[in-house]
């Protein structure tokens, strides 16, 4: 059961990292829906070649956020796979297999509701928002870059 706890904590952290990554991208000037999608895309390693993805790659701060999301996503994926394999190799009988599977699925559903839909997830975002704003605004582009943006 310790591996299931590791799995649940990793999934909890993954939900939070994607929400924070979406907020960080949003603070760089991307629309909220696009920022959430790009954060999830980077975290899961499923990139899409769109103009929105190109906007992310052209901006230095956005590239840094996406790089961190890619690294954390890969680390999370390895941890989840290891915890799943370890938790199901110790199962003796089909009853315990389905009980563990049910615990995992119900936990993922509850964590999704807790982090994505509920006020708890919004409180976490509000708690992280101020430090992110300070960091991202510190890395804002220079005025020269803004004025020369239309010149190619």
Backbone as ProteinMPNN parsed JSONL, in Angstrom:
{"seq_chain_A": "XXXXXXXXXXXXXXXXXXXXXXXXXXXXXXXXXXXXXXXXXXXXXXXXXXXXXXXXXXXXXXXXXXXXXXXXXXXXXXXXXXXXXXXXXXXXXXXXXXXXXXXXXXXXXXXXXXXXXXXXXXXXXXXXXXXXXXXXXXXXXXXXXXXXXXXX", "coords_chain_A": {"N_chain_A": [[0.814, -1.208, 0.0], [2.107, 1.149, 0.377], [3.243, 1.885, -2.004], [1.053, 2.653, -3.457], [0.356, 4.944, -2.087], [2.587, 6.535, -2.729], [2.145, 6.746, -5.457], [-0.311, 8.16, -5.498], [0.427, 10.567, -4.251], [2.281, 11.472, -6.14], [0.635, 11.856, -8.388], [-1.039, 13.824, -7.354], [0.859, 15.887, -7.024], [1.483, 16.217, -9.726], [-0.908, 17.246, -10.831], [-0.95, 19.71, -9.514], [1.447, 20.891, -10.416], [0.934, 21.179, -13.167], [-1.209, 22.98, -13.075], [0.094, 25.218, -11.926], [2.056, 25.649, -13.853], [0.407, 26.344, -16.019], [-0.606, 28.734, -15.022], [1.774, 30.218, -14.878], [2.442, 30.411, -17.604], [0.229, 31.82, -18.436], [0.651, 34.248, -17.128], [2.66, 35.264, -18.664], [1.413, 36.31, -20.795], [-0.204, 34.735, -22.383], [-3.403, 33.508, -23.398], [-5.811, 32.271, -21.007], [-7.035, 29.646, -21.488], [-5.452, 28.614, -23.555], [-2.977, 28.673, -22.293], [-3.293, 26.792, -20.21], [-3.685, 24.488, -21.758], [-1.245, 24.342, -23.178], [0.516, 24.006, -21.044], [-0.297, 21.52, -20.024], [0.213, 20.013, -22.297], [3.018, 20.268, -22.546], [3.826, 19.13, -20.104], [2.898, 16.502, -20.321], [4.293, 15.67, -22.496], [3.329, 15.641, -25.045], [3.52, 17.334, -27.59], [2.16, 19.827, -29.749], [2.171, 21.013, -33.04], [1.474, 23.999, -33.56], [0.414, 27.386, -34.15], [0.146, 28.484, -31.677], [1.86, 26.958, -30.087], [4.241, 27.704, -31.261], [4.343, 30.373, -30.487], [4.885, 30.022, -27.817], [7.448, 28.936, -27.852], [9.026, 30.956, -28.919], [9.382, 32.878, -26.945], [11.443, 33.753, -24.264], [10.996, 33.402, -21.418], [8.697, 31.834, -21.428], [9.686, 29.577, -22.711], [11.425, 28.661, -20.724], [9.605, 27.996, -18.688], [8.172, 25.951, -19.977], [10.24, 24.125, -20.377], [10.839, 23.368, -17.745], [8.385, 22.172, -17.109], [8.429, 20.003, -18.897], [10.609, 18.494, -17.93], [9.771, 17.927, -15.274], [7.453, 16.528, -15.9], [8.455, 14.224, -17.184], [9.9, 13.095, -15.056], [7.796, 12.659, -13.282], [6.276, 10.814, -14.753], [7.984, 8.572, -14.845], [8.09, 7.991, -12.116], [5.402, 7.396, -11.607], [4.999, 5.128, -13.241], [6.851, 3.34, -12.077], [5.788, 3.146, -9.475], [3.267, 2.07, -10.019], [3.922, -0.425, -11.172], [5.333, -1.596, -9.032], [3.317, -1.641, -7.07], [1.411, -3.373, -8.107], [2.758, -5.751, -8.512], [3.001, -6.97, -6.115], [0.615, -8.057, -5.506], [-1.62, -10.551, -4.466], [-3.766, -12.518, -5.882], [-6.905, -11.931, -7.549], [-8.808, -10.374, -6.273], [-7.497, -8.481, -4.582], [-6.138, -7.13, -6.553], [-8.182, -5.804, -7.993], [-9.222, -4.264, -5.931], [-7.068, -2.556, -5.321], [-6.846, -1.287, -7.808], [-9.327, 0.01, -7.911], [-9.024, 1.764, -5.729], [-6.96, 3.391, -6.7], [-8.137, 4.533, -9.029], [-10.381, 5.876, -7.939], [-9.047, 7.626, -6.259], [-7.649, 9.215, -8.134], [-9.821, 10.457, -9.398], [-10.931, 11.9, -7.219], [-8.755, 13.578, -6.578], [-8.586, 15.028, -8.953], [-11.028, 16.434, -8.894], [-10.55, 17.875, -6.549], [-8.236, 19.465, -7.063], [-8.525, 20.625, -9.656], [-11.208, 21.5, -9.972], [-12.284, 22.433, -7.5], [-12.318, 24.871, -4.765], [-9.991, 24.598, -3.358], [-7.885, 24.073, -5.139], [-7.832, 26.568, -6.387], [-7.017, 28.147, -4.247], [-4.411, 27.269, -3.873], [-3.291, 28.182, -6.246], [-3.609, 30.955, -5.9], [-1.901, 31.323, -3.767], [0.569, 30.823, -4.909], [0.698, 32.666, -6.899], [1.674, 35.367, -6.413], [4.573, 35.126, -5.914], [5.211, 34.065, -8.436], [4.451, 36.121, -10.181], [6.272, 38.11, -9.437], [8.675, 36.89, -10.221], [8.296, 36.402, -12.989], [7.727, 38.945, -13.999], [10.123, 40.14, -13.466], [11.659, 39.031, -15.39], [10.724, 40.188, -17.662], [10.482, 41.267, -21.086], [12.788, 43.622, -22.57], [12.174, 47.085, -23.323], [13.075, 47.724, -25.87], [12.891, 45.286, -27.198], [10.142, 44.981, -27.319], [9.354, 47.144, -28.925], [10.634, 46.496, -31.317], [9.355, 44.249, -32.158], [7.599, 43.97, -34.34], [9.246, 44.152, -36.524], [10.347, 41.877, -37.497]], "CA_chain_A": [[0.0, 0.0, 0.0], [2.977, 2.322, 0.367], [3.429, 2.296, -3.398], [-0.164, 3.374, -3.866], [0.486, 6.284, -1.512], [3.556, 7.25, -3.563], [1.454, 7.018, -6.706], [-1.307, 9.205, -5.272], [1.149, 11.82, -4.004], [2.853, 11.901, -7.417], [-0.46, 12.368, -9.217], [-1.409, 15.091, -6.722], [1.88, 16.855, -7.42], [1.364, 16.457, -11.161], [-2.027, 18.176, -11.035], [-0.558, 21.042, -9.037], [2.484, 21.424, -11.305], [0.299, 21.601, -14.416], [-1.956, 24.221, -12.787], [1.056, 26.302, -11.732], [2.635, 25.903, -15.169], [-0.587, 27.092, -16.786], [-0.622, 30.097, -14.485], [3.004, 30.895, -15.293], [2.303, 30.761, -19.018], [-0.795, 32.862, -18.512], [1.254, 35.497, -16.684], [3.529, 35.782, -19.722], [0.595, 36.945, -21.812], [-0.999, 33.779, -23.151], [-4.78, 33.389, -22.936], [-5.896, 31.207, -19.981], [-7.295, 28.307, -22.031], [-4.274, 28.199, -24.308], [-1.902, 28.45, -21.319], [-3.537, 25.493, -19.557], [-3.462, 23.425, -22.74], [0.186, 24.244, -23.458], [1.155, 23.448, -19.849], [-0.592, 20.092, -20.019], [0.917, 19.441, -23.439], [4.44, 20.171, -22.213], [3.998, 18.202, -18.991], [2.66, 15.135, -20.77], [5.208, 15.339, -23.579], [2.603, 15.529, -26.302], [3.53, 18.655, -28.189], [1.417, 20.032, -30.971], [2.785, 22.042, -33.865], [0.494, 25.015, -33.895], [0.935, 28.739, -33.962], [0.195, 28.719, -30.232], [3.101, 26.353, -29.597], [5.34, 28.534, -31.747], [4.385, 31.557, -29.615], [5.523, 29.622, -26.562], [8.866, 28.672, -28.074], [9.736, 32.195, -29.252], [9.514, 33.74, -25.769], [12.451, 33.164, -23.372], [10.407, 32.971, -20.15], [7.794, 30.712, -21.725], [10.535, 28.415, -22.965], [11.921, 28.179, -19.433], [8.471, 27.341, -18.012], [7.887, 24.706, -20.687], [11.347, 23.208, -20.097], [10.625, 22.83, -16.396], [7.241, 21.264, -17.185], [8.846, 18.774, -19.585], [11.461, 17.729, -17.021], [8.943, 17.397, -14.183], [6.546, 15.539, -16.476], [9.181, 12.966, -17.373], [10.175, 12.532, -13.728], [6.524, 12.163, -12.759], [5.889, 9.619, -15.492], [8.825, 7.471, -14.376], [7.657, 7.666, -10.757], [4.087, 6.755, -11.682], [5.164, 3.773, -13.784], [7.518, 2.51, -11.061], [4.861, 2.888, -8.369], [2.237, 1.151, -10.502], [4.503, -1.77, -11.305], [5.632, -2.112, -7.692], [2.099, -1.895, -6.295], [0.649, -4.504, -8.635], [3.52, -7.0, -8.478], [2.868, -7.553, -4.778], [-0.782, -8.461, -5.334], [-1.873, -11.986, -4.497], [-5.172, -12.765, -6.172], [-7.618, -10.923, -8.318], [-9.561, -9.47, -5.391], [-6.632, -7.361, -4.197], [-5.837, -6.376, -7.766], [-9.295, -4.896, -8.286], [-9.324, -3.301, -4.828], [-6.036, -1.53, -5.553], [-7.221, -0.536, -8.999], [-10.423, 0.899, -7.523], [-8.455, 2.82, -4.878], [-6.209, 4.308, -7.565], [-9.064, 5.287, -9.888], [-11.169, 6.795, -7.103], [-8.131, 8.677, -5.809], [-7.413, 10.128, -9.254], [-11.039, 11.243, -9.566], [-11.03, 12.844, -6.096], [-7.701, 14.583, -6.747], [-8.989, 15.896, -10.059], [-12.059, 17.343, -8.385], [-9.958, 18.714, -5.514], [-7.257, 20.413, -7.596], [-8.96, 21.324, -10.865], [-12.551, 22.07, -9.902], [-12.684, 23.006, -6.213], [-11.668, 26.082, -4.261], [-8.665, 24.257, -2.853], [-6.952, 24.309, -6.237], [-7.725, 28.013, -6.58], [-6.22, 28.679, -3.131], [-3.01, 26.972, -4.17], [-2.889, 29.099, -7.313], [-3.483, 32.293, -5.319], [-0.721, 31.306, -2.905], [1.752, 30.795, -5.76], [0.59, 33.736, -7.891], [2.528, 36.519, -6.125], [5.974, 34.843, -6.261], [5.341, 33.893, -9.885], [4.382, 37.445, -10.806], [7.563, 38.769, -9.211], [9.711, 36.238, -11.026], [8.049, 36.567, -14.424], [7.88, 40.353, -14.351], [11.545, 40.438, -13.422], [12.214, 38.55, -16.651], [9.966, 40.779, -18.763], [11.373, 41.729, -22.153], [13.163, 45.025, -22.566], [11.337, 47.939, -24.169], [13.566, 47.62, -27.241], [12.338, 44.069, -27.785], [8.726, 45.201, -27.595], [9.247, 48.045, -30.066], [11.141, 45.849, -32.519], [8.656, 42.989, -32.363], [6.991, 43.933, -35.663], [10.253, 44.278, -37.579], [10.894, 40.583, -37.872]], "C_chain_A": [[0.853, 1.265, 0.0], [3.203, 2.813, -1.052], [2.202, 3.03, -3.932], [-0.129, 4.79, -3.302], [1.473, 7.13, -2.315], [2.914, 7.643, -4.888], [0.465, 8.177, -6.564], [-0.634, 10.557, -5.029], [1.753, 12.36, -5.304], [1.779, 12.478, -8.336], [-0.949, 13.704, -8.666], [-0.423, 16.192, -7.122], [1.8, 17.196, -8.896], [0.24, 17.433, -11.471], [-1.631, 19.595, -10.638], [0.477, 21.67, -9.97], [1.876, 21.917, -12.617], [-0.502, 22.885, -14.2], [-1.016, 25.408, -12.641], [1.734, 26.65, -13.058], [1.69, 26.674, -16.069], [-0.676, 28.534, -16.325], [0.615, 30.868, -14.93], [2.944, 31.288, -16.764], [1.273, 31.866, -19.216], [-0.22, 34.221, -18.119], [2.221, 36.079, -17.711], [2.737, 36.372, -20.873], [-0.216, 36.005, -22.671], [-2.406, 33.72, -22.558], [-4.902, 32.197, -21.981], [-6.125, 29.806, -20.54], [-6.083, 27.761, -22.773], [-3.132, 27.883, -23.345], [-2.08, 27.106, -20.619], [-3.243, 24.34, -20.507], [-1.972, 23.246, -23.021], [0.939, 23.669, -22.26], [0.927, 21.939, -19.778], [0.139, 19.378, -21.145], [2.404, 19.258, -23.133], [4.675, 19.139, -21.119], [3.851, 16.755, -19.446], [3.577, 14.724, -21.91], [4.537, 15.154, -24.92], [2.48, 16.909, -26.929], [2.737, 18.69, -29.47], [2.082, 21.15, -31.752], [1.701, 22.999, -34.34], [1.136, 26.371, -33.733], [1.016, 29.075, -32.483], [1.474, 28.139, -29.64], [4.311, 27.157, -30.062], [5.468, 29.808, -30.922], [5.074, 31.236, -28.298], [7.027, 29.498, -26.755], [9.647, 29.959, -28.339], [10.036, 33.081, -28.049], [10.428, 33.05, -24.755], [11.841, 32.625, -22.075], [9.462, 31.798, -20.364], [8.584, 29.439, -21.995], [11.042, 27.816, -21.666], [10.809, 27.435, -18.677], [8.194, 25.991, -18.65], [9.001, 23.682, -20.44], [11.189, 22.564, -18.725], [9.462, 21.845, -16.394], [7.614, 19.948, -17.859], [9.672, 17.898, -18.648], [10.636, 17.115, -15.89], [7.958, 16.351, -14.691], [7.221, 14.197, -16.685], [9.502, 12.3, -16.039], [8.901, 11.958, -13.118], [6.072, 10.891, -13.445], [6.689, 8.406, -15.037], [8.383, 7.031, -12.979], [6.318, 6.939, -10.774], [4.208, 5.33, -12.206], [5.811, 2.854, -12.753], [6.576, 2.17, -9.912], [3.749, 1.937, -8.794], [2.761, -0.279, -10.589], [4.754, -2.375, -9.925], [4.361, -2.437, -6.914], [1.335, -3.104, -6.809], [1.45, -5.799, -8.679], [3.417, -7.691, -7.12], [1.457, -8.061, -4.502], [-0.88, -9.978, -5.409], [-3.367, -12.205, -4.672], [-5.825, -11.595, -6.874], [-8.38, -9.936, -7.447], [-8.725, -8.246, -5.019], [-6.251, -6.51, -5.396], [-6.931, -5.354, -8.035], [-9.509, -3.879, -7.168], [-8.299, -2.184, -5.009], [-6.361, -0.677, -6.769], [-8.345, 0.449, -8.685], [-9.92, 2.049, -6.658], [-7.73, 3.857, -5.731], [-7.148, 5.158, -8.404], [-9.901, 6.288, -9.095], [-10.287, 7.944, -6.61], [-7.851, 9.691, -6.913], [-8.637, 11.022, -9.472], [-11.173, 12.296, -8.467], [-9.978, 13.944, -6.215], [-8.037, 15.54, -7.882], [-10.023, 16.912, -9.591], [-11.474, 18.333, -7.384], [-9.075, 19.809, -6.105], [-7.817, 21.236, -8.745], [-10.272, 22.067, -10.66], [-12.82, 22.86, -8.62], [-11.938, 24.294, -5.878], [-10.258, 25.815, -3.753], [-7.604, 24.495, -3.919], [-6.755, 25.792, -6.498], [-6.911, 28.663, -5.464], [-4.732, 28.43, -3.355], [-2.495, 27.936, -5.231], [-2.717, 30.514, -6.761], [-2.243, 32.398, -4.435], [0.566, 31.409, -3.726], [1.807, 32.005, -6.694], [1.577, 34.884, -7.647], [4.011, 36.24, -6.409], [6.187, 34.656, -7.766], [5.328, 35.232, -10.604], [5.714, 38.165, -10.636], [8.645, 38.18, -10.105], [9.512, 36.5, -12.508], [8.196, 38.026, -14.837], [9.334, 40.788, -14.294], [12.215, 40.041, -14.735], [11.463, 39.11, -17.855], [10.922, 41.289, -19.833], [11.648, 43.222, -22.047], [12.268, 45.795, -23.53], [11.777, 47.839, -25.629], [13.002, 46.391, -27.941], [10.876, 44.258, -28.152], [8.56, 46.087, -28.822], [9.689, 47.391, -31.366], [10.415, 44.561, -32.85], [8.075, 42.896, -33.775], [7.989, 43.971, -36.792], [10.908, 42.945, -37.936], [11.667, 39.964, -36.782]], "O_chain_A": [[0.362, 2.34, -0.344], [3.339, 4.015, -1.284], [2.321, 3.927, -4.767], [-0.544, 5.735, -3.974], [1.224, 8.311, -2.556], [3.123, 8.752, -5.379], [0.416, 9.065, -7.415], [-1.085, 11.577, -5.55], [1.737, 13.567, -5.541], [2.009, 13.495, -8.991], [-1.242, 14.62, -9.436], [-0.826, 17.289, -7.509], [2.026, 18.344, -9.28], [0.41, 18.345, -12.281], [-1.941, 20.557, -11.341], [0.388, 22.858, -10.28], [2.269, 22.969, -13.121], [-0.478, 23.78, -15.046], [-1.29, 26.485, -13.169], [1.959, 27.825, -13.347], [2.119, 27.563, -16.805], [-0.807, 29.448, -17.138], [0.519, 32.034, -15.313], [3.355, 32.39, -17.125], [1.44, 32.739, -20.067], [-0.572, 35.237, -18.718], [2.565, 37.259, -17.639], [3.321, 36.882, -21.829], [-0.865, 36.454, -23.616], [-2.576, 33.867, -21.347], [-4.173, 31.216, -22.128], [-5.466, 28.863, -20.102], [-5.732, 26.589, -22.633], [-2.396, 26.92, -23.56], [-1.112, 26.362, -20.455], [-2.632, 23.344, -20.121], [-1.489, 22.116, -23.095], [1.901, 22.922, -22.44], [1.854, 21.177, -19.504], [0.627, 18.263, -20.965], [2.978, 18.21, -23.43], [5.622, 18.357, -21.198], [4.599, 15.883, -19.003], [3.635, 13.544, -22.257], [5.119, 14.57, -25.834], [1.448, 17.568, -26.804], [2.653, 17.695, -30.19], [2.514, 22.14, -31.162], [1.098, 22.808, -35.396], [2.259, 26.492, -33.243], [1.864, 29.868, -32.075], [2.102, 28.764, -28.784], [5.296, 27.276, -29.333], [6.58, 30.278, -30.681], [5.767, 32.081, -27.731], [7.796, 29.922, -25.892], [10.83, 30.031, -28.006], [10.887, 33.965, -28.146], [10.211, 31.885, -24.422], [12.143, 31.5, -21.678], [9.437, 30.867, -19.559], [8.197, 28.354, -21.561], [11.086, 26.595, -21.521], [11.048, 26.374, -18.099], [8.003, 24.996, -17.95], [8.721, 22.491, -20.307], [11.384, 21.358, -18.569], [9.538, 20.798, -15.751], [7.158, 18.887, -17.433], [9.455, 16.688, -18.58], [10.78, 15.932, -15.581], [7.661, 15.388, -13.985], [6.638, 13.152, -16.399], [9.39, 11.081, -15.907], [8.929, 10.89, -12.506], [5.544, 9.986, -12.798], [6.128, 7.324, -14.862], [8.312, 5.835, -12.695], [6.124, 5.973, -10.035], [3.582, 4.419, -11.666], [5.373, 1.718, -12.572], [6.566, 1.038, -9.428], [3.333, 1.085, -8.008], [2.112, -1.22, -10.132], [4.424, -3.536, -9.683], [4.334, -3.416, -6.169], [0.676, -3.794, -6.03], [0.861, -6.862, -8.87], [3.719, -8.879, -7.003], [1.148, -8.453, -3.377], [-0.302, -10.61, -6.293], [-4.137, -12.091, -3.719], [-5.373, -10.452, -6.805], [-8.577, -8.786, -7.839], [-9.19, -7.112, -5.13], [-6.062, -5.3, -5.268], [-6.649, -4.18, -8.276], [-9.932, -2.752, -7.43], [-8.625, -1.006, -4.866], [-6.163, 0.538, -6.744], [-8.318, 1.592, -9.142], [-10.348, 3.19, -6.836], [-7.87, 5.06, -5.509], [-6.977, 6.374, -8.484], [-10.103, 7.42, -9.535], [-10.726, 9.092, -6.553], [-7.82, 10.894, -6.656], [-8.491, 12.222, -9.706], [-11.492, 13.451, -8.748], [-10.278, 15.114, -5.978], [-7.792, 16.742, -7.772], [-9.901, 18.106, -9.863], [-11.859, 19.503, -7.371], [-9.161, 20.963, -5.685], [-7.593, 22.445, -8.794], [-10.415, 23.187, -11.151], [-13.525, 23.869, -8.664], [-11.053, 24.735, -6.61], [-9.425, 26.721, -3.726], [-6.546, 25.056, -3.633], [-5.644, 26.23, -6.796], [-6.189, 29.63, -5.71], [-3.899, 29.285, -3.058], [-1.381, 28.446, -5.119], [-1.764, 31.201, -7.126], [-1.611, 33.453, -4.37], [1.541, 32.015, -3.281], [2.872, 32.325, -7.223], [2.246, 35.326, -8.581], [4.654, 37.044, -7.084], [7.224, 35.045, -8.303], [6.108, 35.451, -11.532], [6.227, 38.761, -11.584], [9.445, 38.918, -10.68], [10.477, 36.794, -13.215], [8.73, 38.316, -15.908], [9.732, 41.712, -15.003], [13.211, 40.639, -15.141], [11.559, 38.561, -18.953], [12.043, 41.696, -19.526], [10.846, 43.982, -21.505], [11.678, 45.215, -24.443], [10.938, 47.866, -26.53], [12.674, 46.439, -29.127], [10.419, 43.754, -29.178], [7.714, 45.811, -29.673], [9.152, 47.717, -32.425], [10.837, 43.843, -33.757], [8.069, 41.807, -34.349], [7.59, 43.831, -37.949], [11.932, 42.921, -38.619], [12.194, 38.864, -36.946]]}, "name": "protein", "num_of_chains": 1, "seq": "XXXXXXXXXXXXXXXXXXXXXXXXXXXXXXXXXXXXXXXXXXXXXXXXXXXXXXXXXXXXXXXXXXXXXXXXXXXXXXXXXXXXXXXXXXXXXXXXXXXXXXXXXXXXXXXXXXXXXXXXXXXXXXXXXXXXXXXXXXXXXXXXXXXXXXXX"}
